[in-house]
Amino acid sequence: MAVDLRELASILSIVTDLERMGDHAEGIAKINILMGDAPLIKPLIDIPRMADIGLSMLNTCLKAFVDRDTEMARRVCNEDDQVDALHDQIYRELLVLMMENPRTIHMATYLTWISHNLERIADRVTNIAERIVFMVTGRWKR
């Protein structure tokens, strides 16, 4: 019975994190619309990498949920550090660009928000992975 209750509680929590990830994705879409066809202030290399890592994390996490695989879920938690590092790097680069050329502030702000939303999505995936470990083992560990 305890396993069933943990599963139910975990699923409710996971649904909330998935919904919030959708909100962050919607935010990215709205920013893209606001950016329009304006030229980018720098080539987009790290932002797509963040998106790729986050998507891979989510796919792995969903597989871990279906398979009840705690080791796979723990690996997802470790990947969040890569996304955090990329977000910090992007933030620093964009700050430098804004200081060097104030005309880039508008576009740099958009890119900063996109990076922020991708970082939050990865955090939500990590929450799901932690919840999977709890659901399977009964032990809560961040």
C-alpha angles and dihedrals in degrees: 000000000000090000091053092050092048089049093050093046091046094050091051090051093045092052089054092051091048090051091050091049087055089053090053091048089051089052091054091049092051091050090051089054091050091050091054115168095330113139115260118247092222137007112277105239107131098039093059088046089055090050092048093049092046092050091048090049091052094048091048091047093052090050089049089053094051093044094039086231110165095182091056090048091051091052089055090056090055092052091061088076090065092054092047091051092050091049091052091048093049091047092053093046093050092048090054091049091050093049092048095047120016090196087074094060095094096052093037090055090054092050091047090055092048090052090047092052092049090050091051091049089055089049090053091050088052089053089054092049091051090049090052091054090050092047093053101036104026089230121115114216129160 
